[in-house]
């Protein structure tokens, strides 16, 4: 007997028990305890207590609609156009992008008010379905360099700089499924204090090519390059780069071998600024490298540094067994650069004037077109191939037939090291359809299906 049945039984015998004599009460009480399983003293308190009334049906109080569907549609469109930033960054981005959002979506005053009112936590709830479609995969081919290890100091302490110019650098390989031969790499440089990031593509990992790309990036930064912190790859740990840093009076440091956390800032940018856009395809021609540099040196650097806010970790606070991270307010790299007294005011004025004449949505469309052109220059023979999504029933049958683990993956032909989970990778062709995983080419994908 459940709780509801016991309560109905109590209501049925309550009046009969109160009106019965001493002997009859004893019989009713014994029967009540036997049927309900209650202790005798507890049953006496119930039967001698207040009358058990019929319980009211509690009506659920439903909350009204807080945000219009048009508000959520505009929020999703801006989130995708901005490269799917974190909700706190998205909240800081909306007021800055509002002039172009009004022009693009023709917002009504009520929709604009709701868009600026929505909290970061509510953004996470509303964008949860879109976020589950994105997958993160890390991939790299760094080889350690053994030259000059005892001459270049290891930096393991926390970055605590108050001026721009101290950077972390790394190479991101575009080798596809094969590491043989010569292929393109992206040299990524991010400033610790302002989060300003620059990228350049090089063919191969030659010492001179990497040094030339780093020198070109140093001329494009709105501040002086003061420090370079890298991993232990041979493209950075060499006499060529060391002599260049000594000539330019640049501090050269390195992290510990096999400790990616020592270069956590640049490892994060490797995903958001390179891998998220170009995927894991192979690029091994001069034409592809030139197309990548045309994107890195023009629209992409402006779009990322002038229009996308980012946050910086201020401190970690331990609360019991959990660690709470405290971040600073979201700001764009350009806003942090303007707040630094060490930067060149003429360059800041030129960037400010340039930013006023740019439209982030227009920049996004240009970046889409350039990414499509770069994708056509990929080496399809050595790039990861798309894997068709299986239906749930078919997937279960396949798992039962083939088992799990590495052997099962090889048996099904899914041994691609860049795609161990079998998800479609960026710009991979599947039945003459283009599977796109980075967000900037979403519009192109929609045009193909329309």
C-alpha positions, 0 to 999 in steps of 0.5 A: 500500500502506497502513501496515497492509499494509506491516507485514504484508508485513514480518512475512511476509518477516522470517524468510525474509530472516534465513535467506537468504544474501547474494545472496538477501537483496539480491534480497529487499531490492530487492523489499521497497523496490520494493513498500513505497517505503521507502528502502533503509537504512530497510528494512535497519534494519527487516529487521535489527531486532527481530521485528515482532510482531502489534499488539495491538488497543487497547481503548478505555477508556470512561468511566463515566456521571458524572451521572445523567439525572435530574440533567441534567433538573433542571439543564436545568429550573433553567437554563430557569427562571432565564432561561438564565444563563451556566454560571458564574452557574448554578453560583453560583445552584444553592446559593442556589436549592437550598431551592426546588429540593428542594421542587419536584423532590423531590431524592434526596441523590445527585442533589442532590450531583451537581447541586452538584458539576457544573462550569461547563464540564460544564454548557456541554457538557450544555446545548449542545443547548439553547443552539443553539436560542436565537438573539440578534438586536439591534434599535434605533431610537435617534435622536441628539440635538443639544441640549446636546452641548457642555454634557454631558461625554462619558465614555469612560474605564473605569468604576472606581467603588467605591460604588453609584449611578452608572448607565447608561440607555437606551431599548428600542423596541417598534415592531414593523415600523413606526417611525411613530406613537407606541409604547412604549419601555422605560427601562432603568437599571443600576447599574455597581457592583452590577449592580442593574437597574430598568425602566419602560415609557413611551408615546413618547419625550417628555422629561417621560415619560422624566424621570418614569420615571427619577424613579420608578426613583430612588425604588425603588433601594436606594441614592441615584442619583448619576450617569446616563450615556446615549447621544446620544438626544434623550430624554436630551440635553435641558434638561428632564433636565439641569435635573432632574439639577442639582436632584437633584445627579446627574452627567449624562454621555453616550457618543460618537455611534455608539459602543455600547461606551461604554454596554456595561453597559446594552446587555447588559441591554437584551437579557437584561432586555427584548428576550429577554422581550418580543421585537420585537412592537409595543406602542402602547396605554396598556393595554400600557404599564400591563401592562408596568409591572406586570411591571417594577415587581413580580415581574421586578425581584425575580426578576432582582435577588434571585435571579439571580447575575451576574459583573463583569469585573475585568481583561483579561490578554493572553496572546500573541495572545489576551485572557483576561478575568478575572471576579469570583465570581458574586453576585446584585445584592442580595448586592453591595448588602448588601456596600456601606456606602453603602446604606440598612440599613432597605431592605436589611433589608426586601429580605432579609425579602422574599427569604426569603418568595419562591419563584423558581419561583413568581415565574417562573410569575407572570412567564409569565402576565403575559408572555402577557397582554402578548403579547395586547396587541401590535399584530399588524398591525405586529408581525413575522410568524413564518416557517415553518421549511423542511426541508433539501431545500426550503431548498436548492431555495429557495436555488437558485431565489431566490439569496441576499442582500437581493434574495432576501429581498425576493423571498421576503417576508422583508424584516422588519428585525427578523428578517433571518435568518427565525427565528420571533420571540416571540409570533408566530402561525404556523398558529394555533400560538404560536412562543415564543423567550423561555425563560420561556414554555416551559411555556406552549408545552408546554401548547399541544402537550400 
